[in-house]
């Protein structure tokens, strides 16, 4: 996998979503000229993170980082912890 591969582009797009990069869309409402069309809710952030984990899993043995913080097992644990905390908020 190199930085120009489709997998790298997919991961990059998900990271952009998590970071909250803004995209503008023309509003159909005459009172407003533009509406931000990005989502930044915790649920959507968690879904984007889960999507990244799923992509990394699909790479198989091509994704074997030496940094333990970004190994699949640690990413999954981080996701589960964040999901539990998000579900605990009322």
N, CA, C and O atoms as a CHARMM CRD file, in Angstrom:
* protein
*
  360
    1    1 UNK  N      0.85500  -1.17500   0.00000 PROA 1      0.00000
    2    1 UNK  CA     0.00000   0.00000   0.00000 PROA 1      0.00000
    3    1 UNK  C      0.89900   1.23500   0.00000 PROA 1      0.00000
    4    1 UNK  O      1.78300   1.37000   0.84600 PROA 1      0.00000
    5    2 UNK  N      0.67000   2.11300  -0.93600 PROA 2      0.00000
    6    2 UNK  CA     1.41600   3.36400  -0.95800 PROA 2      0.00000
    7    2 UNK  C      0.45000   4.52800  -0.78500 PROA 2      0.00000
    8    2 UNK  O     -0.76500   4.33400  -0.75100 PROA 2      0.00000
    9    3 UNK  N      0.98700   5.72500  -0.67600 PROA 3      0.00000
   10    3 UNK  CA     0.13100   6.87700  -0.37800 PROA 3      0.00000
   11    3 UNK  C     -0.81900   7.23400  -1.51500 PROA 3      0.00000
   12    3 UNK  O     -1.76400   7.99500  -1.30700 PROA 3      0.00000
   13    4 UNK  N     -0.59000   6.70700  -2.70200 PROA 4      0.00000
   14    4 UNK  CA    -1.47900   6.96600  -3.82600 PROA 4      0.00000
   15    4 UNK  C     -2.48600   5.84800  -4.07200 PROA 4      0.00000
   16    4 UNK  O     -3.26600   5.91300  -5.02100 PROA 4      0.00000
   17    5 UNK  N     -2.47300   4.81900  -3.22000 PROA 5      0.00000
   18    5 UNK  CA    -3.39200   3.69300  -3.39800 PROA 5      0.00000
   19    5 UNK  C     -4.81100   4.10100  -3.00100 PROA 5      0.00000
   20    5 UNK  O     -5.01000   5.08600  -2.29000 PROA 5      0.00000
   21    6 UNK  N     -5.77300   3.34400  -3.46300 PROA 6      0.00000
   22    6 UNK  CA    -7.17100   3.61600  -3.11500 PROA 6      0.00000
   23    6 UNK  C     -7.39000   3.47600  -1.61400 PROA 6      0.00000
   24    6 UNK  O     -8.15200   4.24300  -1.02600 PROA 6      0.00000
   25    7 UNK  N     -6.72500   2.49800  -0.98700 PROA 7      0.00000
   26    7 UNK  CA    -6.86800   2.31200   0.45500 PROA 7      0.00000
   27    7 UNK  C     -6.39400   3.54600   1.22000 PROA 7      0.00000
   28    7 UNK  O     -7.04200   3.98100   2.17200 PROA 7      0.00000
   29    8 UNK  N     -5.27700   4.09700   0.80300 PROA 8      0.00000
   30    8 UNK  CA    -4.75700   5.30000   1.46000 PROA 8      0.00000
   31    8 UNK  C     -5.71500   6.46900   1.26900 PROA 8      0.00000
   32    8 UNK  O     -5.92700   7.25900   2.18800 PROA 8      0.00000
   33    9 UNK  N     -6.29200   6.57800   0.08200 PROA 9      0.00000
   34    9 UNK  CA    -7.25800   7.64900  -0.17600 PROA 9      0.00000
   35    9 UNK  C     -8.50600   7.47500   0.68100 PROA 9      0.00000
   36    9 UNK  O     -9.05400   8.45700   1.18200 PROA 9      0.00000
   37   10 UNK  N     -8.96300   6.22300   0.85700 PROA 10     0.00000
   38   10 UNK  CA   -10.14200   5.95600   1.68600 PROA 10     0.00000
   39   10 UNK  C     -9.89200   6.35400   3.13900 PROA 10     0.00000
   40   10 UNK  O    -10.72700   7.00100   3.77000 PROA 10     0.00000
   41   11 UNK  N     -8.73300   5.95900   3.66000 PROA 11     0.00000
   42   11 UNK  CA    -8.39000   6.30500   5.04100 PROA 11     0.00000
   43   11 UNK  C     -8.27900   7.82100   5.18900 PROA 11     0.00000
   44   11 UNK  O     -8.75900   8.38200   6.17400 PROA 11     0.00000
   45   12 UNK  N     -7.66000   8.47900   4.23300 PROA 12     0.00000
   46   12 UNK  CA    -7.50900   9.93700   4.27300 PROA 12     0.00000
   47   12 UNK  C     -8.87100  10.62100   4.30500 PROA 12     0.00000
   48   12 UNK  O     -9.06800  11.56600   5.06800 PROA 12     0.00000
   49   13 UNK  N     -9.80700  10.15900   3.49000 PROA 13     0.00000
   50   13 UNK  CA   -11.15200  10.75100   3.46900 PROA 13     0.00000
   51   13 UNK  C    -11.84400  10.60000   4.82400 PROA 13     0.00000
   52   13 UNK  O    -12.50500  11.53000   5.28700 PROA 13     0.00000
   53   14 UNK  N    -11.69800   9.43900   5.45900 PROA 14     0.00000
   54   14 UNK  CA   -12.30900   9.22900   6.77300 PROA 14     0.00000
   55   14 UNK  C    -11.65700  10.11200   7.82700 PROA 14     0.00000
   56   14 UNK  O    -12.34300  10.63500   8.70400 PROA 14     0.00000
   57   15 UNK  N    -10.36100  10.28300   7.75400 PROA 15     0.00000
   58   15 UNK  CA    -9.66500  11.15600   8.70200 PROA 15     0.00000
   59   15 UNK  C    -10.12900  12.59700   8.52600 PROA 15     0.00000
   60   15 UNK  O    -10.31200  13.31200   9.51200 PROA 15     0.00000
   61   16 UNK  N    -10.31900  13.02600   7.29800 PROA 16     0.00000
   62   16 UNK  CA   -10.82400  14.38000   7.04100 PROA 16     0.00000
   63   16 UNK  C    -12.19800  14.55800   7.67900 PROA 16     0.00000
   64   16 UNK  O    -12.48300  15.60400   8.26200 PROA 16     0.00000
   65   17 UNK  N    -13.05100  13.53500   7.57000 PROA 17     0.00000
   66   17 UNK  CA   -14.38000  13.60800   8.19100 PROA 17     0.00000
   67   17 UNK  C    -14.27300  13.72400   9.70800 PROA 17     0.00000
   68   17 UNK  O    -14.97400  14.52700  10.32300 PROA 17     0.00000
   69   18 UNK  N    -13.39100  12.91800  10.31200 PROA 18     0.00000
   70   18 UNK  CA   -13.23600  12.94800  11.76200 PROA 18     0.00000
   71   18 UNK  C    -12.72800  14.30800  12.22500 PROA 18     0.00000
   72   18 UNK  O    -13.17300  14.82700  13.24900 PROA 18     0.00000
   73   19 UNK  N    -11.81000  14.87500  11.48200 PROA 19     0.00000
   74   19 UNK  CA   -11.26200  16.18500  11.84600 PROA 19     0.00000
   75   19 UNK  C    -12.26200  17.31100  11.63400 PROA 19     0.00000
   76   19 UNK  O    -12.07600  18.41500  12.14700 PROA 19     0.00000
   77   20 UNK  N    -13.32100  17.03700  10.88200 PROA 20     0.00000
   78   20 UNK  CA   -14.35800  18.03400  10.70000 PROA 20     0.00000
   79   20 UNK  C    -14.08700  19.01800   9.58900 PROA 20     0.00000
   80   20 UNK  O    -14.51800  20.16900   9.66200 PROA 20     0.00000
   81   21 UNK  N    -13.38800  18.59400   8.57400 PROA 21     0.00000
   82   21 UNK  CA   -13.15900  19.47900   7.43700 PROA 21     0.00000
   83   21 UNK  C    -14.50700  19.88000   6.85200 PROA 21     0.00000
   84   21 UNK  O    -15.39300  19.04400   6.67100 PROA 21     0.00000
   85   22 UNK  N    -14.64500  21.13900   6.56600 PROA 22     0.00000
   86   22 UNK  CA   -15.92600  21.66100   6.10400 PROA 22     0.00000
   87   22 UNK  C    -16.05200  21.57200   4.59800 PROA 22     0.00000
   88   22 UNK  O    -15.11000  21.82700   3.84800 PROA 22     0.00000
   89   23 UNK  N    -17.23800  21.20600   4.19000 PROA 23     0.00000
   90   23 UNK  CA   -17.58500  21.31300   2.77700 PROA 23     0.00000
   91   23 UNK  C    -18.84600  22.16100   2.72800 PROA 23     0.00000
   92   23 UNK  O    -19.67700  22.10100   3.63500 PROA 23     0.00000
   93   24 UNK  N    -18.98500  22.92300   1.70600 PROA 24     0.00000
   94   24 UNK  CA   -20.14000  23.81300   1.60500 PROA 24     0.00000
   95   24 UNK  C    -21.08100  23.30300   0.52800 PROA 24     0.00000
   96   24 UNK  O    -20.65800  22.81300  -0.51900 PROA 24     0.00000
   97   25 UNK  N    -22.35100  23.43100   0.81400 PROA 25     0.00000
   98   25 UNK  CA   -23.36800  23.06500  -0.17000 PROA 25     0.00000
   99   25 UNK  C    -24.31900  24.23800  -0.32300 PROA 25     0.00000
  100   25 UNK  O    -24.60200  24.94800   0.64200 PROA 25     0.00000
  101   26 UNK  N    -24.79700  24.43500  -1.50200 PROA 26     0.00000
  102   26 UNK  CA   -25.74900  25.51600  -1.74600 PROA 26     0.00000
  103   26 UNK  C    -27.08500  25.14400  -1.12400 PROA 26     0.00000
  104   26 UNK  O    -27.61100  24.05500  -1.35100 PROA 26     0.00000
  105   27 UNK  N    -27.61800  26.05000  -0.34900 PROA 27     0.00000
  106   27 UNK  CA   -28.88900  25.83700   0.32600 PROA 27     0.00000
  107   27 UNK  C    -30.05400  26.08600  -0.62100 PROA 27     0.00000
  108   27 UNK  O    -29.98000  26.93800  -1.50600 PROA 27     0.00000
  109   28 UNK  N    -31.11000  25.34700  -0.42900 PROA 28     0.00000
  110   28 UNK  CA   -32.32600  25.56900  -1.21200 PROA 28     0.00000
  111   28 UNK  C    -33.16500  26.68200  -0.57200 PROA 28     0.00000
  112   28 UNK  O    -34.11600  27.17700  -1.17700 PROA 28     0.00000
  113   29 UNK  N    -32.80800  27.06200   0.63600 PROA 29     0.00000
  114   29 UNK  CA   -33.52200  28.09000   1.37200 PROA 29     0.00000
  115   29 UNK  C    -33.03300  29.47000   0.91400 PROA 29     0.00000
  116   29 UNK  O    -31.83400  29.74700   0.95600 PROA 29     0.00000
  117   30 UNK  N    -33.93200  30.31000   0.49000 PROA 30     0.00000
  118   30 UNK  CA   -33.56300  31.63200  -0.03800 PROA 30     0.00000
  119   30 UNK  C    -32.95900  32.53400   1.04300 PROA 30     0.00000
  120   30 UNK  O    -32.20700  33.45500   0.72500 PROA 30     0.00000
  121   31 UNK  N    -33.28200  32.27900   2.31700 PROA 31     0.00000
  122   31 UNK  CA   -32.77600  33.11700   3.40000 PROA 31     0.00000
  123   31 UNK  C    -31.31000  32.81700   3.73200 PROA 31     0.00000
  124   31 UNK  O    -30.63700  33.64800   4.34200 PROA 31     0.00000
  125   32 UNK  N    -30.81800  31.66600   3.34600 PROA 32     0.00000
  126   32 UNK  CA   -29.46100  31.26300   3.66800 PROA 32     0.00000
  127   32 UNK  C    -28.71200  30.98300   2.37200 PROA 32     0.00000
  128   32 UNK  O    -29.23900  30.33200   1.47100 PROA 32     0.00000
  129   33 UNK  N    -27.48800  31.47300   2.28300 PROA 33     0.00000
  130   33 UNK  CA   -26.74500  31.25400   1.04000 PROA 33     0.00000
  131   33 UNK  C    -26.02800  29.91100   1.02100 PROA 33     0.00000
  132   33 UNK  O    -25.98300  29.25200  -0.01800 PROA 33     0.00000
  133   34 UNK  N    -25.46400  29.49400   2.15900 PROA 34     0.00000
  134   34 UNK  CA   -24.80400  28.18500   2.20800 PROA 34     0.00000
  135   34 UNK  C    -25.10700  27.50300   3.53000 PROA 34     0.00000
  136   34 UNK  O    -25.41600  28.15200   4.53000 PROA 34     0.00000
  137   35 UNK  N    -25.01100  26.20000   3.51400 PROA 35     0.00000
  138   35 UNK  CA   -25.18700  25.39700   4.72800 PROA 35     0.00000
  139   35 UNK  C    -24.01600  24.44200   4.80700 PROA 35     0.00000
  140   35 UNK  O    -23.67100  23.79500   3.81800 PROA 35     0.00000
  141   36 UNK  N    -23.40600  24.34900   5.96400 PROA 36     0.00000
  142   36 UNK  CA   -22.32000  23.40100   6.14200 PROA 36     0.00000
  143   36 UNK  C    -22.89500  21.99400   6.05600 PROA 36     0.00000
  144   36 UNK  O    -23.89400  21.68900   6.70700 PROA 36     0.00000
  145   37 UNK  N    -22.27000  21.13800   5.25800 PROA 37     0.00000
  146   37 UNK  CA   -22.82000  19.80400   5.05800 PROA 37     0.00000
  147   37 UNK  C    -22.00800  18.71300   5.74300 PROA 37     0.00000
  148   37 UNK  O    -22.21100  17.53100   5.46400 PROA 37     0.00000
  149   38 UNK  N    -21.09000  19.08600   6.63700 PROA 38     0.00000
  150   38 UNK  CA   -20.33500  18.04800   7.32200 PROA 38     0.00000
  151   38 UNK  C    -21.00100  17.69200   8.65000 PROA 38     0.00000
  152   38 UNK  O    -21.72700  18.49500   9.23700 PROA 38     0.00000
  153   39 UNK  N    -20.73600  16.47000   9.10500 PROA 39     0.00000
  154   39 UNK  CA   -21.29100  16.01600  10.37100 PROA 39     0.00000
  155   39 UNK  C    -20.17100  15.94200  11.39000 PROA 39     0.00000
  156   39 UNK  O    -19.06400  15.50000  11.08200 PROA 39     0.00000
  157   40 UNK  N    -20.46500  16.37500  12.60000 PROA 40     0.00000
  158   40 UNK  CA   -19.45700  16.35300  13.64400 PROA 40     0.00000
  159   40 UNK  C    -20.01700  15.75200  14.93100 PROA 40     0.00000
  160   40 UNK  O    -19.41300  15.91600  15.99100 PROA 40     0.00000
  161   41 UNK  N    -21.15100  15.06300  14.86800 PROA 41     0.00000
  162   41 UNK  CA   -21.70300  14.46100  16.06700 PROA 41     0.00000
  163   41 UNK  C    -20.78800  13.33800  16.54500 PROA 41     0.00000
  164   41 UNK  O    -20.02300  12.77100  15.76400 PROA 41     0.00000
  165   42 UNK  N    -20.87600  13.02800  17.82300 PROA 42     0.00000
  166   42 UNK  CA   -20.04300  11.96400  18.36400 PROA 42     0.00000
  167   42 UNK  C    -20.35600  10.63600  17.68300 PROA 42     0.00000
  168   42 UNK  O    -19.44800   9.84800  17.41900 PROA 42     0.00000
  169   43 UNK  N    -21.61800  10.38400  17.39900 PROA 43     0.00000
  170   43 UNK  CA   -21.99200   9.14300  16.73200 PROA 43     0.00000
  171   43 UNK  C    -21.34700   9.00800  15.36800 PROA 43     0.00000
  172   43 UNK  O    -20.85700   7.93500  15.01400 PROA 43     0.00000
  173   44 UNK  N    -21.34300  10.09600  14.59400 PROA 44     0.00000
  174   44 UNK  CA   -20.73100  10.02200  13.26400 PROA 44     0.00000
  175   44 UNK  C    -19.21500   9.92100  13.36500 PROA 44     0.00000
  176   44 UNK  O    -18.58300   9.27200  12.53200 PROA 44     0.00000
  177   45 UNK  N    -18.62900  10.55200  14.37100 PROA 45     0.00000
  178   45 UNK  CA   -17.18600  10.44100  14.56900 PROA 45     0.00000
  179   45 UNK  C    -16.80500   9.00500  14.91800 PROA 45     0.00000
  180   45 UNK  O    -15.80700   8.48100  14.42400 PROA 45     0.00000
  181   46 UNK  N    -17.61000   8.37400  15.77200 PROA 46     0.00000
  182   46 UNK  CA   -17.34600   6.98400  16.12900 PROA 46     0.00000
  183   46 UNK  C    -17.51200   6.07300  14.91500 PROA 46     0.00000
  184   46 UNK  O    -16.73100   5.14100  14.72700 PROA 46     0.00000
  185   47 UNK  N    -18.51600   6.33600  14.09900 PROA 47     0.00000
  186   47 UNK  CA   -18.72100   5.52100  12.90600 PROA 47     0.00000
  187   47 UNK  C    -17.54400   5.66700  11.94100 PROA 47     0.00000
  188   47 UNK  O    -17.09300   4.68200  11.35700 PROA 47     0.00000
  189   48 UNK  N    -17.05300   6.88000  11.77500 PROA 48     0.00000
  190   48 UNK  CA   -15.89200   7.09300  10.91000 PROA 48     0.00000
  191   48 UNK  C    -14.65900   6.37000  11.45300 PROA 48     0.00000
  192   48 UNK  O    -13.87800   5.80800  10.68600 PROA 48     0.00000
  193   49 UNK  N    -14.48700   6.38600  12.76500 PROA 49     0.00000
  194   49 UNK  CA   -13.36200   5.68800  13.38500 PROA 49     0.00000
  195   49 UNK  C    -13.49800   4.18600  13.16900 PROA 49     0.00000
  196   49 UNK  O    -12.51900   3.50800  12.85600 PROA 49     0.00000
  197   50 UNK  N    -14.72000   3.66500  13.33700 PROA 50     0.00000
  198   50 UNK  CA   -14.96500   2.23800  13.09500 PROA 50     0.00000
  199   50 UNK  C    -14.69400   1.89300  11.63000 PROA 50     0.00000
  200   50 UNK  O    -14.15400   0.82500  11.33800 PROA 50     0.00000
  201   51 UNK  N    -15.05700   2.77100  10.72100 PROA 51     0.00000
  202   51 UNK  CA   -14.79200   2.55000   9.29200 PROA 51     0.00000
  203   51 UNK  C    -13.29600   2.45700   9.01000 PROA 51     0.00000
  204   51 UNK  O    -12.86000   1.64500   8.19300 PROA 51     0.00000
  205   52 UNK  N    -12.51100   3.29500   9.69000 PROA 52     0.00000
  206   52 UNK  CA   -11.05400   3.23400   9.52000 PROA 52     0.00000
  207   52 UNK  C    -10.53400   1.89200  10.02000 PROA 52     0.00000
  208   52 UNK  O     -9.70700   1.26000   9.36100 PROA 52     0.00000
  209   53 UNK  N    -11.01000   1.45800  11.17100 PROA 53     0.00000
  210   53 UNK  CA   -10.57400   0.16900  11.71600 PROA 53     0.00000
  211   53 UNK  C    -10.92500  -0.95700  10.75100 PROA 53     0.00000
  212   53 UNK  O    -10.11400  -1.85100  10.51100 PROA 53     0.00000
  213   54 UNK  N    -12.13100  -0.91200  10.20100 PROA 54     0.00000
  214   54 UNK  CA   -12.55600  -1.93800   9.23700 PROA 54     0.00000
  215   54 UNK  C    -11.65800  -1.94500   8.01000 PROA 54     0.00000
  216   54 UNK  O    -11.27200  -3.00900   7.52600 PROA 54     0.00000
  217   55 UNK  N    -11.32100  -0.76000   7.50200 PROA 55     0.00000
  218   55 UNK  CA   -10.39900  -0.67400   6.36100 PROA 55     0.00000
  219   55 UNK  C     -9.03300  -1.25500   6.70500 PROA 55     0.00000
  220   55 UNK  O     -8.45100  -1.99900   5.91500 PROA 55     0.00000
  221   56 UNK  N     -8.52800  -0.91700   7.87400 PROA 56     0.00000
  222   56 UNK  CA    -7.21800  -1.42100   8.27500 PROA 56     0.00000
  223   56 UNK  C     -7.23200  -2.93500   8.41300 PROA 56     0.00000
  224   56 UNK  O     -6.26300  -3.59900   8.04300 PROA 56     0.00000
  225   57 UNK  N     -8.31400  -3.48700   8.93900 PROA 57     0.00000
  226   57 UNK  CA    -8.43900  -4.94100   9.04900 PROA 57     0.00000
  227   57 UNK  C     -8.41800  -5.57800   7.66500 PROA 57     0.00000
  228   57 UNK  O     -7.82800  -6.64100   7.47500 PROA 57     0.00000
  229   58 UNK  N     -9.06600  -4.92200   6.69400 PROA 58     0.00000
  230   58 UNK  CA    -9.11300  -5.47500   5.34000 PROA 58     0.00000
  231   58 UNK  C     -7.74100  -5.51700   4.67000 PROA 58     0.00000
  232   58 UNK  O     -7.55900  -6.24900   3.69700 PROA 58     0.00000
  233   59 UNK  N     -6.77700  -4.75000   5.16900 PROA 59     0.00000
  234   59 UNK  CA    -5.42900  -4.76600   4.61800 PROA 59     0.00000
  235   59 UNK  C     -4.68400  -6.04700   4.99200 PROA 59     0.00000
  236   59 UNK  O     -3.66500  -6.37800   4.38600 PROA 59     0.00000
  237   60 UNK  N     -5.20200  -6.76800   5.99900 PROA 60     0.00000
  238   60 UNK  CA    -4.56400  -8.01900   6.41400 PROA 60     0.00000
  239   60 UNK  C     -3.16000  -7.79700   6.91300 PROA 60     0.00000
  240   60 UNK  O     -2.90500  -6.89600   7.71200 PROA 60     0.00000
  241   61 UNK  N     -2.24000  -8.63100   6.43500 PROA 61     0.00000
  242   61 UNK  CA    -0.85200  -8.54900   6.89900 PROA 61     0.00000
  243   61 UNK  C     -0.11300  -7.33700   6.34100 PROA 61     0.00000
  244   61 UNK  O      1.02400  -7.08200   6.73700 PROA 61     0.00000
  245   62 UNK  N     -0.73000  -6.58700   5.43500 PROA 62     0.00000
  246   62 UNK  CA    -0.10000  -5.36400   4.93800 PROA 62     0.00000
  247   62 UNK  C     -0.13100  -4.25000   5.97800 PROA 62     0.00000
  248   62 UNK  O      0.57500  -3.25100   5.84300 PROA 62     0.00000
  249   63 UNK  N     -0.95100  -4.42300   7.01700 PROA 63     0.00000
  250   63 UNK  CA    -1.00900  -3.42500   8.09700 PROA 63     0.00000
  251   63 UNK  C     -0.49600  -4.07300   9.37500 PROA 63     0.00000
  252   63 UNK  O     -1.24900  -4.72200  10.10200 PROA 63     0.00000
  253   64 UNK  N      0.76600  -3.89300   9.63500 PROA 64     0.00000
  254   64 UNK  CA     1.42200  -4.42800  10.82900 PROA 64     0.00000
  255   64 UNK  C      2.28800  -3.33700  11.44800 PROA 64     0.00000
  256   64 UNK  O      3.51200  -3.39800  11.33800 PROA 64     0.00000
  257   65 UNK  N      1.68200  -2.33400  12.10100 PROA 65     0.00000
  258   65 UNK  CA     2.48600  -1.22800  12.65800 PROA 65     0.00000
  259   65 UNK  C      3.30200  -1.68800  13.86800 PROA 65     0.00000
  260   65 UNK  O      2.88000  -2.57600  14.60900 PROA 65     0.00000
  261   66 UNK  N      4.44500  -1.09000  14.05600 PROA 66     0.00000
  262   66 UNK  CA     5.26200  -1.39300  15.23600 PROA 66     0.00000
  263   66 UNK  C      4.78900  -0.58800  16.44400 PROA 66     0.00000
  264   66 UNK  O      5.03800  -0.97800  17.58500 PROA 66     0.00000
  265   67 UNK  N      4.11200   0.52900  16.20100 PROA 67     0.00000
  266   67 UNK  CA     3.57100   1.36500  17.27100 PROA 67     0.00000
  267   67 UNK  C      2.33700   0.67800  17.85000 PROA 67     0.00000
  268   67 UNK  O      1.33700   0.51100  17.15200 PROA 67     0.00000
  269   68 UNK  N      2.40000   0.28100  19.11700 PROA 68     0.00000
  270   68 UNK  CA     1.29100  -0.45800  19.72200 PROA 68     0.00000
  271   68 UNK  C      0.01200   0.37100  19.82600 PROA 68     0.00000
  272   68 UNK  O     -1.08100  -0.19100  19.88800 PROA 68     0.00000
  273   69 UNK  N      0.13100   1.68100  19.84600 PROA 69     0.00000
  274   69 UNK  CA    -1.05200   2.54400  19.96700 PROA 69     0.00000
  275   69 UNK  C     -1.94200   2.49500  18.73600 PROA 69     0.00000
  276   69 UNK  O     -3.12200   2.83700  18.80700 PROA 69     0.00000
  277   70 UNK  N     -1.38300   2.07100  17.60500 PROA 70     0.00000
  278   70 UNK  CA    -2.18300   2.03000  16.38000 PROA 70     0.00000
  279   70 UNK  C     -2.35500   0.60900  15.83800 PROA 70     0.00000
  280   70 UNK  O     -2.71500   0.42300  14.67500 PROA 70     0.00000
  281   71 UNK  N     -2.09900  -0.38200  16.67800 PROA 71     0.00000
  282   71 UNK  CA    -2.39200  -1.76000  16.29300 PROA 71     0.00000
  283   71 UNK  C     -3.90900  -1.96000  16.33400 PROA 71     0.00000
  284   71 UNK  O     -4.61100  -1.27300  17.07600 PROA 71     0.00000
  285   72 UNK  N     -4.40200  -2.89400  15.54000 PROA 72     0.00000
  286   72 UNK  CA    -5.84400  -3.12700  15.42900 PROA 72     0.00000
  287   72 UNK  C     -6.47200  -3.35400  16.79800 PROA 72     0.00000
  288   72 UNK  O     -7.51200  -2.77000  17.10100 PROA 72     0.00000
  289   73 UNK  N     -5.85900  -4.19000  17.62600 PROA 73     0.00000
  290   73 UNK  CA    -6.43800  -4.49100  18.93800 PROA 73     0.00000
  291   73 UNK  C     -6.57800  -3.23800  19.79500 PROA 73     0.00000
  292   73 UNK  O     -7.57900  -3.07900  20.49300 PROA 73     0.00000
  293   74 UNK  N     -5.58900  -2.35000  19.75400 PROA 74     0.00000
  294   74 UNK  CA    -5.64800  -1.11900  20.54000 PROA 74     0.00000
  295   74 UNK  C     -6.68500  -0.15400  19.96600 PROA 74     0.00000
  296   74 UNK  O     -7.40600   0.50000  20.72000 PROA 74     0.00000
  297   75 UNK  N     -6.76500  -0.06300  18.64300 PROA 75     0.00000
  298   75 UNK  CA    -7.78200   0.79700  18.02300 PROA 75     0.00000
  299   75 UNK  C     -9.18400   0.31300  18.37700 PROA 75     0.00000
  300   75 UNK  O    -10.07100   1.11900  18.65600 PROA 75     0.00000
  301   76 UNK  N     -9.38300  -1.00300  18.36400 PROA 76     0.00000
  302   76 UNK  CA   -10.68700  -1.55700  18.71100 PROA 76     0.00000
  303   76 UNK  C    -11.02100  -1.28800  20.17800 PROA 76     0.00000
  304   76 UNK  O    -12.16600  -0.97600  20.50600 PROA 76     0.00000
  305   77 UNK  N    -10.03300  -1.40700  21.05500 PROA 77     0.00000
  306   77 UNK  CA   -10.24800  -1.11500  22.47100 PROA 77     0.00000
  307   77 UNK  C    -10.59600   0.36000  22.67600 PROA 77     0.00000
  308   77 UNK  O    -11.47100   0.69000  23.47600 PROA 77     0.00000
  309   78 UNK  N     -9.91600   1.23100  21.96000 PROA 78     0.00000
  310   78 UNK  CA   -10.19700   2.66900  22.04100 PROA 78     0.00000
  311   78 UNK  C    -11.60500   2.96200  21.54600 PROA 78     0.00000
  312   78 UNK  O    -12.33100   3.75100  22.14900 PROA 78     0.00000
  313   79 UNK  N    -11.98800   2.32100  20.44200 PROA 79     0.00000
  314   79 UNK  CA   -13.33800   2.49400  19.89900 PROA 79     0.00000
  315   79 UNK  C    -14.39300   2.03500  20.91100 PROA 79     0.00000
  316   79 UNK  O    -15.36300   2.75000  21.16000 PROA 79     0.00000
  317   80 UNK  N    -14.21000   0.85200  21.49100 PROA 80     0.00000
  318   80 UNK  CA   -15.17800   0.32300  22.45200 PROA 80     0.00000
  319   80 UNK  C    -15.28900   1.22500  23.67900 PROA 80     0.00000
  320   80 UNK  O    -16.38600   1.43800  24.19500 PROA 80     0.00000
  321   81 UNK  N    -14.16600   1.75300  24.14600 PROA 81     0.00000
  322   81 UNK  CA   -14.16500   2.66700  25.28600 PROA 81     0.00000
  323   81 UNK  C    -14.93200   3.94400  24.95600 PROA 81     0.00000
  324   81 UNK  O    -15.75400   4.40800  25.74700 PROA 81     0.00000
  325   82 UNK  N    -14.65800   4.50400  23.79000 PROA 82     0.00000
  326   82 UNK  CA   -15.35400   5.73400  23.37200 PROA 82     0.00000
  327   82 UNK  C    -16.84100   5.48200  23.17300 PROA 82     0.00000
  328   82 UNK  O    -17.66500   6.32500  23.52700 PROA 82     0.00000
  329   83 UNK  N    -17.19200   4.33100  22.61000 PROA 83     0.00000
  330   83 UNK  CA   -18.59500   3.98500  22.39900 PROA 83     0.00000
  331   83 UNK  C    -19.32900   3.85100  23.73300 PROA 83     0.00000
  332   83 UNK  O    -20.44700   4.34500  23.88600 PROA 83     0.00000
  333   84 UNK  N    -18.70000   3.18800  24.68700 PROA 84     0.00000
  334   84 UNK  CA   -19.30200   3.03200  26.02100 PROA 84     0.00000
  335   84 UNK  C    -19.50400   4.38400  26.69400 PROA 84     0.00000
  336   84 UNK  O    -20.53700   4.61700  27.32300 PROA 84     0.00000
  337   85 UNK  N    -18.53700   5.26700  26.56700 PROA 85     0.00000
  338   85 UNK  CA   -18.65300   6.59300  27.16000 PROA 85     0.00000
  339   85 UNK  C    -19.71900   7.40900  26.45500 PROA 85     0.00000
  340   85 UNK  O    -20.46900   8.14300  27.10000 PROA 85     0.00000
  341   86 UNK  N    -19.79500   7.29000  25.14800 PROA 86     0.00000
  342   86 UNK  CA   -20.82300   8.01800  24.38900 PROA 86     0.00000
  343   86 UNK  C    -22.20800   7.52500  24.75000 PROA 86     0.00000
  344   86 UNK  O    -23.13000   8.32400  24.90900 PROA 86     0.00000
  345   87 UNK  N    -22.36400   6.21400  24.88000 PROA 87     0.00000
  346   87 UNK  CA   -23.66600   5.63900  25.24800 PROA 87     0.00000
  347   87 UNK  C    -24.05600   5.96300  26.68000 PROA 87     0.00000
  348   87 UNK  O    -25.23600   5.95300  27.02800 PROA 87     0.00000
  349   88 UNK  N    -23.04500   6.25600  27.52300 PROA 88     0.00000
  350   88 UNK  CA   -23.31100   6.58200  28.91700 PROA 88     0.00000
  351   88 UNK  C    -23.79900   7.99900  29.13900 PROA 88     0.00000
  352   88 UNK  O    -24.26100   8.33200  30.23000 PROA 88     0.00000
  353   89 UNK  N    -23.70300   8.82800  28.12800 PROA 89     0.00000
  354   89 UNK  CA   -24.13500  10.22300  28.23100 PROA 89     0.00000
  355   89 UNK  C    -25.62800  10.30600  27.90300 PROA 89     0.00000
  356   89 UNK  O    -26.09100   9.76400  26.89900 PROA 89     0.00000
  357   90 UNK  N    -26.35600  10.98700  28.76200 PROA 90     0.00000
  358   90 UNK  CA   -27.79700  11.13300  28.51300 PROA 90     0.00000
  359   90 UNK  C    -28.16700  12.57700  28.31500 PROA 90     0.00000
  360   90 UNK  O    -29.33700  12.88900  28.09400 PROA 90     0.00000
